[in-house]
Amino acid sequence: MLEVDDLAVDIAGAPVLAGVSLAVGAGEALGLVGESGCGKSMTALAVLGLLPRAAQVRAGSVRLKGAELLGAPEKALRQVRGGSVGMIFQEPGACLDPVMRVGRQIGEVLRLHRGLRGAAEQKALRDLLLEVGLNDTERVARAYPHELSGGMQQRAMIAMALAGEPVLLIADEPTTALDARIASQILDLLDRLRRERGLALLLISHDLAVIGGRCDRVLVMYAGRAVEAASANEIFDAARHPYTSALIAASPGLAGVARKAALRDIPGQLPPPGSAGAGCAFAPRCARARPVCGERLPAWTALGAAHAVRCLQFEEGW
């Protein structure tokens, strides 16, 4: 459904994405994980042509159902955004228009992308609100965003993302600022919608616990590059990249992952864009690093049919 190949993005001449490739099919969930600042959200914005003004796509391809999106006319992209691709942004309270009633905001999508008006629009609105668990449809539709709880706001955002009948749903940190119980409900809702609608789902999070049990495959990013790709089971049971292992060791509450030691932080900091040097960007923080790690960028090494890693210890067989 979505194919991204060798995507590279610069901001003011500094690379923020370098050679990012991913694919997600109908009914499949791909988890995109990494620390804040690793390039996860930038990847999603590049897919939709919503990069900041200072950003420039240097190379790569983004295809939705085989159609190239990079370089597509703005008119065509407007049909994709909210139509073929639904986007759930971080912090719904900041994304919903504070002076427009929730029903009207969802209704705009129904009119623009499905051409619905009048009674047909109102029925579709009620159906969407019920589908996402907002059963008091009339009150929610009349409400302004500030009159809803954080969990209700996020459900309204999901309803808006579904209104254009997308084939791909991008959820960027969909549980930000929600308590654990509500966050779990939102994730369960996304999983149910994916299965029932046959959606391709790109789930973005810095928290591996969010990804666990809800994604088929996982792509781990660090400093604008993908460093490990595997099935969800392999990532949690047999992580190979030192950064992935460090993320797991620092993540509380991973469902199904045996915790054999206390949580450990990751020493050091993420390098600023463009400052990583010629080698592996994680080398300064890596306990397994050798001098060559700072000098040469590792290539992908296949560890199985669906498991690959970018690390010199596997490329050179240390």
CORDA-V874047 format. One record per pair of residues at least 24 apart in sequence whose C-alpha atoms are under 10 Angstrom apart, sorted by the first residue. I is the first residue (numbers start at 1). J is the second residue. Records with the same first field share a line. If there is no record, write none. Layout:
# CORDA-V874047
I = J ; J
This chain:
# CORDA-V874047
1 = 25 ; 26 ; 27 ; 28 ; 63 ; 64 ; 65 ; 66 ; 67 ; 167 ; 168 ; 199 ; 200 ; 201
2 = 26 ; 47 ; 62 ; 63 ; 64 ; 65 ; 66 ; 67 ; 85 ; 167 ; 168 ; 200 ; 201 ; 202
3 = 47 ; 61 ; 62 ; 63 ; 64 ; 65 ; 66 ; 67 ; 68
4 = 43 ; 46 ; 47 ; 60 ; 61 ; 62 ; 63 ; 64 ; 68
5 = 59 ; 60 ; 61 ; 62 ; 63
6 = 58 ; 59 ; 60 ; 61 ; 62 ; 225
7 = 43 ; 46 ; 47 ; 57 ; 58 ; 59 ; 60 ; 61 ; 62 ; 70 ; 225
8 = 43 ; 46 ; 56 ; 57 ; 58 ; 59 ; 60 ; 61 ; 224 ; 225
9 = 39 ; 42 ; 43 ; 46 ; 51 ; 55 ; 56 ; 57 ; 58 ; 59 ; 60 ; 224
10 = 54 ; 55 ; 56 ; 57 ; 58 ; 59 ; 273 ; 274
11 = 51 ; 52 ; 53 ; 54 ; 55 ; 56 ; 57 ; 58 ; 273 ; 274
12 = 53 ; 54 ; 55 ; 56 ; 274
13 = 54 ; 55 ; 56 ; 58 ; 273 ; 274
14 = 55 ; 272 ; 273 ; 274 ; 275
15 = 55 ; 56 ; 57 ; 58 ; 223 ; 224 ; 272 ; 273 ; 274 ; 275 ; 276
16 = 42 ; 43 ; 55 ; 56 ; 223 ; 224 ; 225 ; 272 ; 273 ; 274
17 = 42 ; 43 ; 46 ; 57 ; 58 ; 59 ; 221 ; 222 ; 223 ; 224 ; 225 ; 226 ; 273 ; 274
18 = 58 ; 59 ; 60 ; 223 ; 224 ; 225 ; 226
19 = 58 ; 59 ; 60 ; 224 ; 225 ; 226
20 = 60 ; 61 ; 219 ; 221 ; 224 ; 225 ; 226 ; 227
21 = 60 ; 61 ; 62 ; 219 ; 225 ; 226
22 = 62 ; 218 ; 219 ; 226 ; 229
23 = 62 ; 63 ; 64 ; 200 ; 202 ; 217 ; 219
24 = 64 ; 168 ; 199 ; 200 ; 201 ; 202 ; 216 ; 217
25 = 65 ; 167 ; 168 ; 198 ; 199 ; 200 ; 201 ; 202
26 = 65 ; 167 ; 168 ; 194 ; 195 ; 197 ; 198 ; 199 ; 200 ; 201
27 = 167 ; 168 ; 191 ; 193 ; 194 ; 195 ; 196 ; 197 ; 198 ; 199 ; 200 ; 201 ; 216
28 = 168 ; 191 ; 194 ; 195 ; 198 ; 199 ; 200 ; 201 ; 202 ; 214 ; 215 ; 216 ; 217
29 = 168 ; 169 ; 170 ; 190 ; 191 ; 194 ; 195 ; 199 ; 200 ; 201 ; 202 ; 203 ; 211 ; 214 ; 215 ; 216 ; 217 ; 218 ; 232
30 = 170 ; 200 ; 201 ; 202 ; 203 ; 204 ; 211 ; 214 ; 215 ; 216 ; 217 ; 218 ; 219 ; 231 ; 232
31 = 171 ; 201 ; 202 ; 203 ; 204 ; 205 ; 206 ; 208 ; 210 ; 211 ; 212 ; 214 ; 215 ; 216 ; 217 ; 218 ; 219 ; 220 ; 229 ; 231 ; 232
32 = 172 ; 202 ; 203 ; 204 ; 205 ; 206 ; 207 ; 208 ; 211 ; 215 ; 217 ; 218 ; 219 ; 220 ; 221 ; 226 ; 229
33 = 173 ; 203 ; 204 ; 205 ; 206 ; 207 ; 208 ; 210 ; 211 ; 218 ; 219 ; 220 ; 221 ; 222 ; 226 ; 244 ; 247
34 = 204 ; 205 ; 206 ; 207 ; 208 ; 219 ; 220 ; 221 ; 222 ; 223 ; 224 ; 226 ; 227 ; 243 ; 244 ; 247
35 = 205 ; 206 ; 207 ; 220 ; 221 ; 222 ; 223 ; 247 ; 269 ; 270
36 = 205 ; 206 ; 207 ; 222 ; 223 ; 270
37 = 206 ; 221 ; 222 ; 223 ; 224 ; 270 ; 271 ; 272 ; 273
38 = 206 ; 220 ; 221 ; 222 ; 223 ; 224 ; 225 ; 226 ; 270 ; 271 ; 272 ; 273
39 = 221 ; 222 ; 223 ; 224 ; 225 ; 226 ; 273
40 = 172 ; 173 ; 203 ; 204 ; 205 ; 206 ; 219 ; 220 ; 221 ; 222 ; 223 ; 224 ; 225 ; 226
41 = 89 ; 90 ; 170 ; 171 ; 172 ; 173 ; 204 ; 205
42 = 224
43 = 204 ; 224
44 = 87 ; 170 ; 171 ; 172 ; 202 ; 203 ; 204
45 = 87 ; 170 ; 172
46 = 70
47 = 77 ; 81 ; 85 ; 170
48 = 77 ; 78 ; 80 ; 81 ; 82 ; 85 ; 86 ; 87 ; 170
49 = 74 ; 77 ; 78 ; 80 ; 81
50 = 77 ; 81
64 = 167 ; 168
65 = 167 ; 168
78 = 112 ; 113
79 = 112 ; 113 ; 164
80 = 113 ; 164 ; 166 ; 168
81 = 113 ; 161 ; 164 ; 166
82 = 109 ; 110 ; 112 ; 113 ; 160 ; 161 ; 162 ; 163 ; 164 ; 165 ; 166 ; 168 ; 169
83 = 109 ; 110 ; 112 ; 113 ; 114 ; 161 ; 162 ; 163 ; 164 ; 165 ; 166 ; 167 ; 168
84 = 113 ; 161 ; 162 ; 164 ; 165 ; 166 ; 167 ; 168 ; 169
85 = 161 ; 162 ; 164 ; 165 ; 166 ; 167 ; 168 ; 169 ; 170 ; 199 ; 200 ; 201
86 = 157 ; 158 ; 159 ; 160 ; 161 ; 162 ; 163 ; 164 ; 165 ; 166 ; 167 ; 168 ; 169 ; 170 ; 171 ; 201
87 = 157 ; 158 ; 160 ; 161 ; 162 ; 166 ; 168 ; 169 ; 170 ; 171 ; 172 ; 202
88 = 154 ; 155 ; 157 ; 158 ; 159 ; 160 ; 161 ; 162 ; 169 ; 170 ; 171 ; 172 ; 173 ; 174 ; 203
89 = 154 ; 157 ; 158 ; 161 ; 170 ; 171 ; 172 ; 173 ; 174 ; 175 ; 176
90 = 154 ; 171 ; 172 ; 173 ; 174 ; 175 ; 176 ; 177
91 = 150 ; 153 ; 154 ; 157 ; 172 ; 173 ; 174 ; 175 ; 176 ; 177 ; 178
92 = 145 ; 150 ; 151 ; 152 ; 153 ; 154 ; 155 ; 156 ; 157 ; 158 ; 174 ; 175 ; 176 ; 177
93 = 145 ; 146 ; 148 ; 149 ; 150 ; 151 ; 152 ; 153 ; 154 ; 157 ; 177
94 = 145 ; 153
95 = 145 ; 153 ; 154 ; 157
96 = 144 ; 145 ; 146 ; 153 ; 154 ; 156 ; 157 ; 160
97 = 144 ; 145 ; 146
98 = 144 ; 145 ; 146 ; 147
99 = 144 ; 145 ; 146
100 = 142 ; 143 ; 144 ; 145
101 = 140 ; 141 ; 142 ; 143 ; 144 ; 145 ; 146 ; 147
102 = 139 ; 140 ; 141 ; 142 ; 143 ; 144 ; 145 ; 146 ; 147 ; 148 ; 153 ; 156 ; 157 ; 160
103 = 129 ; 137 ; 138 ; 139 ; 140 ; 141 ; 142 ; 143 ; 144 ; 156 ; 160
104 = 141 ; 142 ; 143 ; 144
105 = 141 ; 144 ; 156 ; 157 ; 160
106 = 141 ; 156 ; 157 ; 158 ; 159 ; 160 ; 161 ; 162 ; 163 ; 164
107 = 141 ; 160 ; 163
108 = 160 ; 163 ; 164
109 = 160 ; 161 ; 162 ; 163 ; 164 ; 165
110 = 160 ; 162 ; 163 ; 164 ; 165
111 = 163 ; 164
112 = 163 ; 164
113 = 163 ; 164 ; 165 ; 166
114 = 163 ; 164 ; 165
115 = 164
124 = 163
125 = 159 ; 160 ; 163
126 = 159
127 = 159 ; 163
128 = 155 ; 156 ; 158 ; 159 ; 160 ; 162 ; 163
129 = 155 ; 156 ; 158 ; 159 ; 160 ; 163
130 = 159
131 = 155 ; 158 ; 159 ; 162 ; 189 ; 193
132 = 156 ; 157 ; 158 ; 159 ; 162 ; 186 ; 189 ; 190 ; 192 ; 193
133 = 159 ; 185 ; 186 ; 189
134 = 159
149 = 178
150 = 175 ; 176 ; 177 ; 178 ; 179 ; 182 ; 183
151 = 175 ; 177 ; 178 ; 179 ; 181 ; 182 ; 183 ; 185 ; 186
152 = 182 ; 186
154 = 178 ; 182 ; 183 ; 186
155 = 185 ; 186 ; 189 ; 190
158 = 186 ; 189 ; 190 ; 193
162 = 193 ; 197
165 = 197 ; 199
166 = 197 ; 199 ; 200
167 = 194 ; 197 ; 198 ; 199 ; 200 ; 201
168 = 194 ; 198 ; 199 ; 200 ; 201 ; 202
169 = 193 ; 194 ; 199 ; 200 ; 201 ; 202 ; 203
170 = 200 ; 201 ; 202 ; 203 ; 204
171 = 201 ; 202 ; 203 ; 204 ; 205
172 = 202 ; 203 ; 204 ; 205 ; 206
173 = 203 ; 204 ; 205 ; 206 ; 207 ; 210
174 = 203 ; 204 ; 205 ; 210
175 = 205 ; 207 ; 210
176 = 205
183 = 210
184 = 210
187 = 211 ; 214
188 = 214
190 = 214
191 = 215
206 = 247 ; 251
207 = 247 ; 248 ; 250 ; 251 ; 252 ; 253 ; 254
208 = 235 ; 236 ; 244 ; 247 ; 248 ; 250 ; 251 ; 252 ; 253 ; 254 ; 255
209 = 248 ; 251 ; 252 ; 253 ; 254 ; 255 ; 256 ; 257
210 = 253 ; 254 ; 255
211 = 254 ; 255
212 = 236 ; 253 ; 254 ; 255 ; 256 ; 257
213 = 254 ; 255 ; 256
217 = 306 ; 307
218 = 307
219 = 244 ; 307 ; 308 ; 309
220 = 244 ; 247 ; 309
222 = 270 ; 271 ; 280 ; 281 ; 282
223 = 270 ; 271 ; 272 ; 273 ; 274 ; 275 ; 276 ; 280 ; 281 ; 282
224 = 273 ; 274 ; 281
225 = 280 ; 281 ; 310
226 = 300 ; 309 ; 310
227 = 280 ; 282 ; 298 ; 299 ; 300 ; 308 ; 309 ; 310 ; 311
228 = 300 ; 301 ; 302 ; 307 ; 308 ; 309 ; 310 ; 311
229 = 300 ; 302 ; 303 ; 306 ; 307 ; 308 ; 309 ; 310
230 = 303 ; 304 ; 305 ; 306 ; 307 ; 308 ; 309
231 = 305 ; 306 ; 307
233 = 257
234 = 306 ; 307
235 = 307
238 = 307
239 = 307 ; 309
240 = 303 ; 307 ; 308 ; 309 ; 310 ; 311 ; 313 ; 314
241 = 286 ; 308 ; 309 ; 310 ; 311 ; 312 ; 313 ; 314
242 = 282 ; 283 ; 285 ; 286 ; 287 ; 288 ; 289 ; 309 ; 311 ; 313
243 = 282 ; 283 ; 285 ; 286 ; 287 ; 311
244 = 309
246 = 285 ; 286 ; 287
279 = 312
280 = 310 ; 311 ; 312
282 = 311
283 = 311
288 = 313
289 = 313
